[in-house]
Amino acid sequence: MAVVEDMILITGHPRSGTHFTAKVLRRLGYPTSCEGRNLRPGKTWFVSSWKHAQPGTFHFRLGSRPIHTGFKRVLHQVRHPLSVISSSTTLSHLTTDHIRKYVDLPEPSIRRNQPVKLCMRSWLEWNRMIEDQADWRFQLEELQELFPALCRQLSIPPRQLPRMGKGSRNARKHSHWSWDDLDRQCPVLTREIKEQAQRYGYAD
């Protein structure tokens, strides 16, 4: 594992847009690692990754990779829960099995198309875990307006969000779940998700 003097982590639940944020920072010329890959010593690095919210090892289908630790600051990136939960149904079992190492997910993972109730609980608990260590939180949907503030959190000169092409966003085809859909899955979890989303600044 590379020894890096100074790292700032941008993290959230999978499908919250941390890959997009990494692309933005790289576009501006800052040393940024998506998922902690290719870190080199001697620089301040921005690591934009959901995996790095906890130390450990992530297991891929054909191997594994250690997860870097020792971040100077942790920034919590959130996205509307309906968007994240809907998109999270596309996660692989390797992702959800990694999440369950750190939070309680009683629902079993399946190879593809994860159960909605599992994704609901995963969004709720993974974000709660990040809350305990985060120094600052921001909404992906407000990134254009908040980008100068994000720059200040990263100790770089404030500037406007650069124009990014459509191909810079990692879009996956999936079903779109409403609050009523979630309520039919589990009213208790839905209520908790709504309450947490309101704390994060989402009105509905």
Protein Blocks (a to p, Z undefined) as FASTA:
>chain_A
ZZdfbdcdddddehilpmmmmmmmmmnopacdehhiaiaehiacddddfklmpgcddddf
kbccdddehifbdcdddddfklmmmmmmmpcfklmmmmmmmmccfbacdfbhpafklmmm
mmmmmmmmmmmmpcbdcdfklmmmmmmmmmmmnopacdddddddfklpccdddddddfkl
mmmmommlmmmmmmmmmmnopaZZ
